[in-house]
């Protein structure tokens, strides 16, 4: 057997473009490498603060994200995702910039989840901040939360994990009370997966998030051998 070199590191199928943050990333968060049962490779996009991405949607950041995507491809990853669902605004440009698959947001799961549900059911979306609807979904933002959204968007150093969990669960319950037609939930925010199990327990609904999508893509890139 012969092995061919040319790169500095190997074995990373999934590359992740990460915002420039200091807030805590607990297990389940896309920025915590222990979230995944396989290696991932991170690229930090300098000056891409949560405020500039989520609140401002700053187009001036595009070139930095494109450079990051190219760097990840050069490092040998087979697919690229991001650490913020709001980067869906750059989906088209990022996908065009590299030769590997790019999936920027868990919102890309919404059409798939919608197809799984009957015509009378809706997809519920929990998001860190309110977003506009471009298809028939029900959106519930956590923009008024104190323990979760503030820490992320203000890039604070400490997170009260149980308080953040309660806020996510309360938002999901409120979504269900207001819209009982919801048949599944998609977590837009990449920092929400740590609370997916609690949301599932509270709502008894399927819960999809960015880690669902990462694992699905990984399984396509590295399929099991039977």
C-alpha positions, -999 to 999 in steps of 0.1 A, spaced: 0 0 0 12 35 -8 0 67 9 2 101 -9 10 133 9 6 170 1 -13 183 31 -4 190 67 -33 171 84 -56 143 74 -88 125 84 -112 155 86 -142 148 63 -163 178 76 -150 214 78 -167 240 99 -166 278 94 -168 293 129 -177 328 139 -152 349 159 -165 343 194 -156 337 230 -190 326 244 -191 291 259 -197 262 235 -209 232 255 -212 196 242 -239 195 215 -229 230 202 -214 228 167 -183 246 181 -176 218 205 -156 191 187 -168 164 211 -203 169 197 -194 146 168 -183 109 168 -158 117 140 -131 144 135 -140 178 123 -118 207 112 -125 243 123 -117 275 105 -122 307 126 -134 336 105 -118 367 120 -140 397 128 -172 377 121 -189 385 154 -224 373 161 -237 408 160 -223 414 125 -237 381 112 -271 378 129 -281 414 136 -264 432 107 -262 405 80 -230 423 71 -221 416 34 -186 428 40 -179 395 57 -185 375 25 -149 375 13 -136 363 46 -160 334 46 -151 325 10 -114 325 19 -122 303 49 -141 278 27 -113 276 3 -88 271 31 -109 242 44 -111 226 10 -73 230 6 -69 212 40 -88 182 25 -123 184 39 -150 167 19 -179 190 29 -183 224 47 -208 237 71 -210 268 94 -215 277 131 -244 300 124 -276 293 106 -279 330 95 -250 323 71 -276 309 48 -274 343 33 -240 333 18 -251 297 8 -250 303 -29 -217 322 -29 -200 296 -7 -212 267 -27 -199 283 -59 -165 291 -44 -154 255 -36 -157 220 -52 -171 202 -21 -207 203 -8 -216 233 14 -245 234 38 -247 266 58 -278 261 79 -302 236 95 -329 256 76 -320 235 46 -337 206 64 -370 224 64 -382 211 29 -372 176 38 -390 177 72 -420 193 56 -422 164 31 -423 140 60 -454 155 75 -490 153 63 -506 183 45 -523 196 76 -490 197 97 -465 225 98 -427 227 106 -419 246 137 -386 266 136 -368 278 167 -343 305 160 -320 327 181 -336 358 166 -367 363 145 -364 356 108 -387 361 78 -406 331 65 -399 320 29 -421 290 30 -450 277 51 -433 273 85 -440 285 120 -412 305 135 -405 312 171 -376 334 180 -358 336 214 -347 372 209 -363 382 243 -344 355 263 -320 366 289 -299 335 295 -295 322 259 -297 348 231 -280 376 251 -250 355 258 -246 345 222 -252 378 205 -233 399 230 -205 373 229 -204 369 267 -180 347 286 -204 328 308 -236 308 301 -261 296 326 -267 263 309 -299 252 328 -314 286 324 -307 285 287 -322 250 285 -354 263 302 -357 292 278 -354 268 248 -380 244 262 -404 273 271 -401 286 235 -408 252 221 -439 248 244 -451 282 235 -447 273 198 -468 242 203 -495 260 223 -499 287 196 -496 263 167 -508 228 176 -505 219 139 -467 217 142 -455 181 136 -417 185 139 -392 211 150 -361 224 133 -336 243 154 -321 270 132 -294 281 157 -263 260 158 -260 266 196 -294 250 203 -285 212 198 -275 209 235 -312 214 243 -327 192 216 -333 162 239 -351 185 264 -372 200 236 -380 165 224 -391 154 259 -412 185 263 -430 184 230 -428 147 220 -420 158 185 -390 150 162 -363 176 166 -339 183 138 -308 206 140 -274 213 123 -258 182 139 -286 161 123 -275 175 90 -238 171 97 -242 134 106 -263 129 75 -237 144 52 -209 125 69 -228 93 64 -230 101 27 -192 110 25 -181 80 46 -208 53 41 -206 22 63 -192 -9 47 -216 -39 51 
